[in-house]
Amino acid sequence: MTATNPVANLQTLIRCPSVTPAEGGALSALDAMLSPLGFTVDKVMATEAGTPDVENLYARIGNDGPHLMFAGHTDVVPVGDEAAWTHPPFAAEIAGGEMFGRGAVDMKGGIACFVAAVARHIEKHGAPKGSISFLITGDEEGPSINGTTKLLQWAAERGEHWDACVVGEPTNPDALGDMIKIGRRGSLSGKITVHGVQGHAAYPHLADNPVRGLLQLTTALMDPPFDTGTESFQASNLEVTTVDVGNPATNVIPAKATASFNIRFNDTWTADTLRAEIISRLDAAAAEGALRPGRDAVRYEIVWADRPSHVFLTRNNALIASLSSAVESVTGKAPKLSTTGGTSDARFIKDYCPVVEFGLVGQTMHMVDERVAVADLETLTVIYETFIERWFENAGA
């Protein structure tokens, strides 16, 4: 079976220029790898007004439980300055023991290795003692509207249900075996607008400068800290990410000032309780300080970004123990169980089944000369193959 070779699998996938939202041939290539193994493959086009149409893929082998899902994405970020690449970004060239190409680690490499692991498992043992599925999106690097969420809904409506999932994101900071992600912090964003009165900078008594109020409000958001962290999560952290008055003139006091913020939060909070806390801080700060002595309280409004990401923590021994022991048996080191980093599509999958993340080393993801050590492809494939065997044993297949 040619699909047993992760290096060849990855070269095939990298050579498909699947920059979000283009399919680029990557899902067709994956179909060609999985169908000969006995998978039933469906391609699902998802649409929504105002967003690009996205093609996704769902493949399954087996009709019984337990049911293991592997999730990931074939879409990649743009290459940037192609002339700055040492090797063409879609050539999948190998040099110095590394394969170069956009998506090498984020995350076509993880997909290539899991396909190889499943192919080897089938070659050695026949069909799995249960079911294995691939849930692959083309919208992870984009708005994440027509990707995993729509594909999960499509599959669930057809009676699919899963007992566990591994997402093949590049979770390891330095070397294979460093880290398994067993949860993610939540993410909430908003935009504050403070209203003032425009006027001449030389006549401040005739104006109200909204920048003064904005500084008061943003300070209240960042201090004091929201919490000190929990057993499984680091402290919640808010960052002001943009400040703008839209004012090109240095002698004009602006009429309004805006600031955007994002907070990554732990399991002390929900999106609703966090919104309430933020509004409480803003209201208190607005009431305490007028833009100028003797003036009214600061006038502000806040608009919340759509679709916050919710915090989650996976507690499933069959899944975590099977993967941890597989990593340790292959690499010789026990992986750290972590909830650090940004968001991933695991935030959607957690509503359907227990989910963890484990993949390649992510040091070069999204960079010029994104690349992966060829040796790591084989090692990850062995880890995945070992995990598949152990998970079905622990899940009672």
N, C-alpha and C positions, 0 to 999 in steps of 0.2 A: 504494500500500500504506500503510494508516494506521500500520503498525508502524514505518515509517521515521522517525516523529517521536518523539524521546526524551522530550520534554516531556509529550506526551499519554500515552505509555507509563507514565511515572512517576506522573502524576496518577491513572491507573487503578489502579496498584499501591498507592499510598499510601492510596487510599480503601477499600482492603480492610484491615480491622482485624485483622491476622494477628499478634497478640501470642502469643508462644510459650506453649503448643504449638498454638494455633488456626491452622487454614489460612486462615480469614477471607475466602475467595474469591480469594486472591492467585494460587494455582496454577491455578485455573480461568481467571482473567484471562490468565495467561501462556500457557495452552493455547490460548486464543482468539487470541492474537497469533501463535503459532508454527504452528499447524495450517494456516492459509491460505498460509503460506510453503512448505509441503511437508514439514514435520517430522512424523515419527511420534512421538506423545506417549503416554507411559505414566505413570500415577499409581500410586505404590507406597506402600502403608500398611505401616509398620514397627511392630512391637510387641515389648515385652519386659516381663516381670513386674516390677512395682514402678515402672514409668516410664510416662509418658503415651504413648498411641498417636500417631504422627506421620505425616502424609501428605507424600510427597515427589514430585518430578517428574523424569522423564528423557525428553529429546526428542532425536531425531537426524534429520539429513538427509544423504543419501548412503549408499552401501554399500561404498565403497572407501576405501583409505588415500591419503594420510596423514589422520589423524583428530585434529582439534583439539577439545578440550573447554573449555567455559566453565563454571565452577562458582560457586555462590553460594547465598544463602539469602533467602527471603522473610519469614521470621519476624523479629519485632522485639521489643525490650524494652518493658516497660510505659511509659506516658506520664508517670507520676508525678502531680504535681498539675496536673490538666487546666486548672484556673482560672488557673494561672500562664502558660499559653501565650498568646502574642500572637494566634495564629491556631489554630483547632481542629486537633488533632494528626492527624486523618484526613480533613481537607478538601482538602489539597493546594492551598491558596490561594497565589497569587503576589502579592508586594508588594515594591516597591523592587528589582525584578530578581532576587528570590529566591523559591524555592518552599519553603513550610513544611510539615513533616509528619514523623511518626515513620517512620523508614526512608529518609528522603530521601537520606542519604549512606551509611547502614549498614543494608542495602546494596541497597535497591531501585533506587537511582539507577544503580548499576553494571549491574544487570540490564537496566534500561530502555534504557541506552545500547548494550549489546551486542546486544540484540534489534534496535534501530534500525540498528546497523552491519551486522548480518547481512542484514536486510531490504534495505538499500541495496545491499549486495554482490550479492544475488540479482537485484535490479531492474536493475543495470547489467551483470552478467556471466552471469546464469543460475545454475544450481546450482553449488555450489563444486566445485573440482577435487580432490575427496576427500570427507571427511565433517566435519560440525560437530555437536557435541552440547551440550546444556545439562544439567547435573547440579545440580538445585536442591533444597535441603533446607528443611524447616520446623523444624529442631532445632538450629541453630547457636548461638542465644542461650540454649538450654536445656541439658540435660545432655549433648547431643551423643552420644547412644546410639542413637537411632532415626532418625538423619539420614544424613549423608554416608557413614559407615562401612557402614551397612546397604545404602544405595543403590549404593555401589561394588561390594559383594559381589553384590547382585542383578544388576547389569549384567554383571559379569565372569562370573558363572555362565551367562549367556546368550551368551557369546562376545564381548562387547564388550572392545576394548582400545584404548588411546589413545596417541598419539605425543607429545602436549604438552597442558598445561592452563594457563589463566589464571583466577585467582580474582579476582573483582571487588571485593575489600575496599577501603575508603578508605585508601589507602597514603600519600597526599600530605599532608605536615604543614602546608604554607602555600599552595601553588599547584599547579595541574596541571602535571605534568612534573618535580616535585621528586624523586620516589622510586619505584623498583620494588623490591619485596621478593623476594629470590632465595633466601631461607632463613629459618629461625626457630630461635631457641634452644629447648632442651628445658626442660621444667618438671617438677619433682618436689616432692611435698609429703609431710609426715609429721607425726605428733603424738607428743610425748614425755610420759610420765607418770613423775614421781618420787614414790616412796613414802616416807613418814615415819611418825611416831607422833604421833597427836593428843594434845594436852594443854593445860594452863592456861598462858597466856602468862607468869604470875608464877612458874611452876615449870618453866623450860625444861630442867632436868636430868632431868625425867621424860618428856620428849618429844623427838622429832626433827623439826625444821622442814624440810619438803621444799622450801620456797622457796629456802633457801640452796643446795641441790643443783641446783635448776632454773637458778638464776643461773649457776652454774659450768658447767653443760652448754650453755646457750645461748650463753654467752660463747665457749666452745670452738668452737661452730658458726660464729660470725661472725668469728673472728680466730684464725689468720691468713687472708688471702684465699685462695680456692681456686685462683686462677690470675690471670694478668695480661692475659688476652685472647689471641686468635689473629689471624691475618691477616684473617679474614673475620668474626670475632665479637668483641664486647666482652667484658670480664671476667665470669666467672660471679659471681652475687650471691645470697646467702641472706638472707632477711628473716624474723624472728620475727613472726608475724602475730596471734597471740592468746596471752595468758597468763591462767590462771584457777586459782583454788583452790576456788571454790564455797563460800566461807566468809563468811556475813553478820556474824559476830561478831568484834569487834576484840580480844577477850581470849582467843581460842582459837587455838592453833597447829593448822593443818590437817593432815589425814592424808595428803593427796596434793596435788600441784600439776602442772598440765599446761601445755604450750606447743605451739602449732602453728607450722610453718614452711613456707616455699616457697623453692625455689632455681631460678633461671633459669640454665641452664648452656650452655656453648659446646661446640665439638667436641673439646675436651680430654678430655671425659668421655662415658661412656654412663650410662644409668640404673643399671646394675649396678655399675659402678666407683664411681659417686657414692654409692650406698648403702653400699658397703664403706668409703669414705673417711669418711662421716658416722658410721658405727658405730665406726670406729677412733678418731675424735675423742671421741665420747661415752664409750667405754670408758676411754680415757686420762684424761679429765676426772673420770669417776666414781671411778677408782682413786686419783687424786691427792688428792681432797678429801672427807673425811667431812662429814656435816652439822654435827658438833661434834667438837672434839678428843677423841680416844680412842674415837670411835664407829667403826662399820663403814663401808665405802665406800658411796657413794651407790648406791641401788637404783633402777633405772629400767627402763622398757620403751618400745619404739617401735612404732608402727603406721604403715605406709606407706599413702598414698592409692592407690586403684586407678587404673590406666590412666595412667601417666606419659606426657607428651609427649616425643617423641624429637627431638633436634637433627637438622637436615638442611640441606644446601646444594645448590642446583641448579647444575649445570654443563652447560648445553646451549646451544651457540652459536646454533643455528637459532631457538630460542625467545627467548633473551635479546637477541640482536642484532636480531631482527625487531621486537621490542617497543621496544627502546631507540631504534632508528632511526626508528620510527613516532612516538614521543613527541617526539624532537628535530625531526623534519621539520614537525610541527604546532605545537609550542610554541616552538621555537627554542632549547631548552636541553637539555643532556644530563642525563638523570635519574641520580641517585645509586643505585647498587646496594647494597641494605642488608639486614641481617638483624635489625634492631632491632624492638622492640615485643613484644607478647604472642604468644599462639598463635592459630592460625586452622585452618580445616578443610584447609588445605594440608598439615598434618601427617599427614592420612590419605591424601590424594591422592598424596603423594610415593612411596608404596609401589606405585603403578600406572604412573606416568609422570612425566617432568620437569614441574615446576610453578613458576610465579611468580605474584606478586600485583600488580595495578595497578588503581586505581579513582579515586574522587573525593577531594576534600580532606576530611579527617576531623575538623576542629576542633569540630563541633557534634554528633558522634555520641553517642547516649545522653543528650543534654542536653534540657532544656526548650527549645522553639523550634528543634529540629533543622531544618536548612535547607540548601539548595544553591543556588548561583548558577545561574540559568537558562542563562547563557552557557557555563558549565562543562559542562552536559549536551550541548550541541552540540559543544564541543571534544573531550570524551571520546569521543563517537560517531565523530568523524572520526579520532581516534587509533586506536580499535578497528578501524574500517573499513580504515585504512591497514595496520594490523598484520595483519589477516586476509589481505590481498593478499600482503604480503611474506612471511608465514609459509609460505603454500602454495608460493610461489616458492622459498624457502630449503629447504623440506622435500622438494622434488623432486616436487611434484604435477604 
